[in-house]
Amino acid sequence: MAKRKNNWDAKKLDRWIKEGRGQGEGENYKSWLTIQDFPSMGRATRVFGWTTNRIHHFFSDCQLKYFYLLDWDERVIDIREHYALLDLETVLIDTSDLRLDKFIDKKSKEPYILTTTFLITLVDNNGEKNFAARSIKYASELNKKSTIEKLEIERRYWKVRGIEWGIVTNKDINSVRAKNIEWVHSAMNSNTYNGISQEEFMGYLDGLLYRIHDSKGSVKNIISGFEKDYSLDVGAGLLLFKHLIADKRIILNMDKSININQIDSKSIYIPKVSGGGNDVRLYG
């Protein structure tokens, strides 16, 4: 799909607001920016979120990796990417020392709507909601004056709103953990179940879980034997294994690269109750 022209004016602003961009929560939230709007730095990606049950838009691998960490964290209940600071000039009463004039379209003279990469909603151990804002940047970008100026505007905005804000760079992100989550994530985004009905698939999940619990040896051999015993297509067992990880019915060390050729049943923890810890900290 061709990218839209990167023009900005009052009509476009009005149209985006009427579309509901930058508004809503959870499944009903609409990102202020989408991958169709602008060229990306790095890999532009659309990915379905488990937490929000909707499609998310990202403009770099750095943004995507951090999203995976958030989507895995059981404390996180909402992830709003490219959150628009629509009320910026209302929130920041005194902007005399800020270079807001640098963030204006040269042709139309219409101010750009600044965004923060993520506005995150979390629930603590007492069930109380908390919010955190995170700006995702490559470390090399922090040498740019324009980047620093924009980040200072964001910092002040979130300070006035009483929401914790921080900068996350590629150096802060646990890439191994993010890659493992991405590996699991791909399986959860499919509803085909390798040609197996959903009811049968759920039964096979229980069956493989018991097999892992009662067996010794490599996960690869356990999966292979399970496929053979139940006449499943090659690959179905691995899909089941990924679902067990995603549902946290089995717990692996997500900070160590997952290699089914090297994982054995002894390295897998099966909690008595579904769900696990494995929280990630919000960097920055």
SULJO-V712865 format. One record per residue. N is the residue number from 1. RES is the residue in one small letter. BURIAL is I if it has 16 or more other C-alpha atoms within 10 Angstrom, else O. Layout:
n	res	burial
N	RES	BURIAL
N	RES	BURIAL
//
This chain:
n	res	burial
1	m	O
2	a	O
3	k	O
4	r	O
5	k	O
6	n	O
7	n	O
8	w	I
9	d	O
10	a	O
11	k	O
12	k	O
13	l	I
14	d	O
15	r	O
16	w	O
17	i	O
18	k	O
19	e	O
20	g	O
21	r	I
22	g	I
23	q	I
24	g	O
25	e	O
26	g	O
27	e	O
28	n	O
29	y	I
30	k	I
31	s	I
32	w	I
33	l	I
34	t	I
35	i	I
36	q	O
37	d	O
38	f	O
39	p	O
40	s	O
41	m	O
42	g	O
43	r	O
44	a	I
45	t	I
46	r	O
47	v	I
48	f	O
49	g	I
50	w	I
51	t	I
52	t	I
53	n	O
54	r	O
55	i	O
56	h	I
57	h	I
58	f	I
59	f	I
60	s	I
61	d	I
62	c	I
63	q	I
64	l	I
65	k	I
66	y	I
67	f	I
68	y	I
69	l	I
70	l	I
71	d	I
72	w	I
73	d	I
74	e	I
75	r	I
76	v	I
77	i	I
78	d	I
79	i	I
80	r	I
81	e	I
82	h	I
83	y	I
84	a	I
85	l	I
86	l	I
87	d	O
88	l	I
89	e	O
90	t	O
91	v	I
92	l	I
93	i	O
94	d	O
95	t	O
96	s	O
97	d	O
98	l	O
99	r	O
100	l	I
101	d	O
102	k	O
103	f	O
104	i	O
105	d	O
106	k	O
107	k	O
108	s	O
109	k	O
110	e	I
111	p	I
112	y	I
113	i	I
114	l	I
115	t	I
116	t	I
117	t	I
118	f	I
119	l	I
120	i	I
121	t	I
122	l	I
123	v	O
124	d	O
125	n	O
126	n	O
127	g	O
128	e	O
129	k	O
130	n	O
131	f	O
132	a	I
133	a	I
134	r	I
135	s	I
136	i	I
137	k	I
138	y	I
139	a	O
140	s	O
141	e	O
142	l	O
143	n	O
144	k	O
145	k	O
146	s	O
147	t	O
148	i	O
149	e	O
150	k	I
151	l	I
152	e	O
153	i	I
154	e	I
155	r	I
156	r	I
157	y	I
158	w	I
159	k	O
160	v	O
161	r	O
162	g	O
163	i	O
164	e	O
165	w	I
166	g	I
167	i	I
168	v	I
169	t	I
170	n	I
171	k	O
172	d	I
173	i	I
174	n	I
175	s	I
176	v	O
177	r	I
178	a	I
179	k	I
180	n	I
181	i	I
182	e	I
183	w	O
184	v	I
185	h	I
186	s	O
187	a	I
188	m	I
189	n	O
190	s	O
191	n	O
192	t	O
193	y	I
194	n	I
195	g	O
196	i	O
197	s	O
198	q	O
199	e	O
200	e	O
201	f	I
202	m	O
203	g	O
204	y	I
205	l	I
206	d	O
207	g	O
208	l	I
209	l	I
210	y	O
211	r	I
212	i	I
213	h	O
214	d	O
215	s	O
216	k	O
217	g	O
218	s	I
219	v	I
220	k	I
221	n	O
222	i	I
223	i	I
224	s	I
225	g	O
226	f	I
227	e	I
228	k	O
229	d	O
230	y	O
231	s	O
232	l	I
233	d	O
234	v	O
235	g	O
236	a	I
237	g	I
238	l	I
239	l	I
240	l	I
241	f	I
242	k	I
243	h	I
244	l	I
245	i	I
246	a	I
247	d	O
248	k	I
249	r	I
250	i	I
251	i	I
252	l	I
253	n	O
254	m	I
255	d	O
256	k	O
257	s	O
258	i	I
259	n	O
260	i	O
261	n	O
262	q	O
263	i	O
264	d	I
265	s	I
266	k	O
267	s	O
268	i	I
269	y	O
270	i	I
271	p	O
272	k	O
273	v	O
274	s	O
275	g	I
276	g	I
277	g	O
278	n	O
279	d	O
280	v	I
281	r	O
282	l	I
283	y	O
284	g	O
//
